[in-house]
Amino acid sequence: MLTSKQRAILRAQANTLTPVFQVGKGEIDETLIKSTADCLAARELIKMKVLETSMYSAKEAANILAEETGADVVQVIGSKFVLYLQKKKESKFADLLK
């Protein structure tokens, strides 16, 4: 669970990121969950986008993917959201979040 100060730091870091995945009109399936988990394992902090045709709102999609991957939702703004999952070793955000 992130504190508000840690969230603020991660929001600042995510500001320049571009969305790596889009949630489209289909269901959030195992493929998207696995791809998101793999991306979080590699990058720790990712931004995603929900298309207008999706059956999910950005908040719903963020909560579903966070629950399935074990990540934390950093922020949800409009159709975009940011997820964070700290690496076990060599986390580049560990020093920032102390």
TAUR-V791093 format. One record per residue. N is the residue number from 1. RES is the residue in three letters. SS is DSSP state (hx for helix, st for strand, lp for the rest). PSI is psi in radians with two decimals (999 if undefined). OMEGA is omega in whole degrees, 0 to 359 (none if undefined). Layout:
# TAUR-V791093
n=N res=RES ss=SS psi=PSI omega=OMEGA
n=N res=RES ss=SS psi=PSI omega=OMEGA
This chain:
# TAUR-V791093
n=1 res=MET ss=lp psi=2.28 omega=182
n=2 res=LEU ss=lp psi=2.53 omega=174
n=3 res=THR ss=lp psi=2.94 omega=181
n=4 res=SER ss=hx psi=-0.58 omega=178
n=5 res=LYS ss=hx psi=-0.73 omega=178
n=6 res=GLN ss=hx psi=-0.71 omega=176
n=7 res=ARG ss=hx psi=-0.74 omega=180
n=8 res=ALA ss=hx psi=-0.73 omega=179
n=9 res=ILE ss=hx psi=-0.78 omega=180
n=10 res=LEU ss=hx psi=-0.63 omega=176
n=11 res=ARG ss=hx psi=-0.72 omega=179
n=12 res=ALA ss=hx psi=-0.72 omega=179
n=13 res=GLN ss=hx psi=-0.60 omega=183
n=14 res=ALA ss=hx psi=-0.19 omega=184
n=15 res=ASN ss=lp psi=-0.68 omega=184
n=16 res=THR ss=lp psi=-0.07 omega=181
n=17 res=LEU ss=lp psi=2.61 omega=172
n=18 res=THR ss=lp psi=2.63 omega=180
n=19 res=PRO ss=lp psi=2.34 omega=181
n=20 res=VAL ss=lp psi=-0.43 omega=178
n=21 res=PHE ss=st psi=2.73 omega=175
n=22 res=GLN ss=st psi=2.40 omega=174
n=23 res=VAL ss=st psi=2.01 omega=185
n=24 res=GLY ss=lp psi=-2.69 omega=186
n=25 res=LYS ss=lp psi=-0.20 omega=179
n=26 res=GLY ss=lp psi=3.13 omega=178
n=27 res=GLU ss=lp psi=2.79 omega=169
n=28 res=ILE ss=lp psi=1.80 omega=187
n=29 res=ASP ss=lp psi=-3.13 omega=182
n=30 res=GLU ss=hx psi=-0.58 omega=180
n=31 res=THR ss=hx psi=-0.81 omega=179
n=32 res=LEU ss=hx psi=-0.70 omega=179
n=33 res=ILE ss=hx psi=-0.78 omega=180
n=34 res=LYS ss=hx psi=-0.76 omega=180
n=35 res=SER ss=hx psi=-0.72 omega=178
n=36 res=THR ss=hx psi=-0.76 omega=179
n=37 res=ALA ss=hx psi=-0.73 omega=179
n=38 res=ASP ss=hx psi=-0.73 omega=180
n=39 res=CYS ss=hx psi=-0.72 omega=177
n=40 res=LEU ss=hx psi=-0.66 omega=179
n=41 res=ALA ss=hx psi=-0.59 omega=181
n=42 res=ALA ss=hx psi=-0.70 omega=189
n=43 res=ARG ss=hx psi=-0.38 omega=183
n=44 res=GLU ss=lp psi=-0.74 omega=184
n=45 res=LEU ss=st psi=2.09 omega=181
n=46 res=ILE ss=st psi=2.67 omega=176
n=47 res=LYS ss=st psi=2.42 omega=180
n=48 res=MET ss=st psi=2.81 omega=182
n=49 res=LYS ss=st psi=2.51 omega=176
n=50 res=VAL ss=st psi=2.17 omega=180
n=51 res=LEU ss=lp psi=2.74 omega=180
n=52 res=GLU ss=lp psi=-0.50 omega=182
n=53 res=THR ss=lp psi=-0.06 omega=182
n=54 res=SER ss=lp psi=2.61 omega=177
n=55 res=MET ss=lp psi=-0.12 omega=181
n=56 res=TYR ss=lp psi=2.57 omega=168
n=57 res=SER ss=lp psi=2.93 omega=180
n=58 res=ALA ss=hx psi=-0.68 omega=181
n=59 res=LYS ss=hx psi=-0.74 omega=179
n=60 res=GLU ss=hx psi=-0.81 omega=180
n=61 res=ALA ss=hx psi=-0.74 omega=180
n=62 res=ALA ss=hx psi=-0.78 omega=181
n=63 res=ASN ss=hx psi=-0.71 omega=179
n=64 res=ILE ss=hx psi=-0.86 omega=182
n=65 res=LEU ss=hx psi=-0.64 omega=178
n=66 res=ALA ss=hx psi=-0.74 omega=180
n=67 res=GLU ss=hx psi=-0.75 omega=183
n=68 res=GLU ss=hx psi=-0.53 omega=183
n=69 res=THR ss=hx psi=-0.21 omega=182
n=70 res=GLY ss=lp psi=0.26 omega=182
n=71 res=ALA ss=lp psi=3.00 omega=174
n=72 res=ASP ss=st psi=2.46 omega=174
n=73 res=VAL ss=st psi=2.10 omega=180
n=74 res=VAL ss=st psi=-0.85 omega=179
n=75 res=GLN ss=st psi=2.73 omega=173
n=76 res=VAL ss=st psi=2.08 omega=178
n=77 res=ILE ss=st psi=2.09 omega=180
n=78 res=GLY ss=lp psi=-2.12 omega=181
n=79 res=SER ss=lp psi=0.12 omega=181
n=80 res=LYS ss=st psi=2.64 omega=176
n=81 res=PHE ss=st psi=2.76 omega=183
n=82 res=VAL ss=st psi=2.32 omega=177
n=83 res=LEU ss=st psi=2.59 omega=179
n=84 res=TYR ss=st psi=2.31 omega=175
n=85 res=LEU ss=lp psi=1.94 omega=184
n=86 res=GLN ss=lp psi=2.40 omega=176
n=87 res=LYS ss=lp psi=2.68 omega=177
n=88 res=LYS ss=lp psi=-0.68 omega=180
n=89 res=LYS ss=lp psi=2.59 omega=173
n=90 res=GLU ss=lp psi=0.84 omega=177
n=91 res=SER ss=lp psi=2.24 omega=180
n=92 res=LYS ss=lp psi=-0.19 omega=179
n=93 res=PHE ss=lp psi=-0.10 omega=185
n=94 res=ALA ss=lp psi=-0.75 omega=180
n=95 res=ASP ss=lp psi=-0.61 omega=180
n=96 res=LEU ss=lp psi=-0.57 omega=188
n=97 res=LEU ss=lp psi=0.15 omega=179
n=98 res=LYS ss=lp psi=999 omega=none
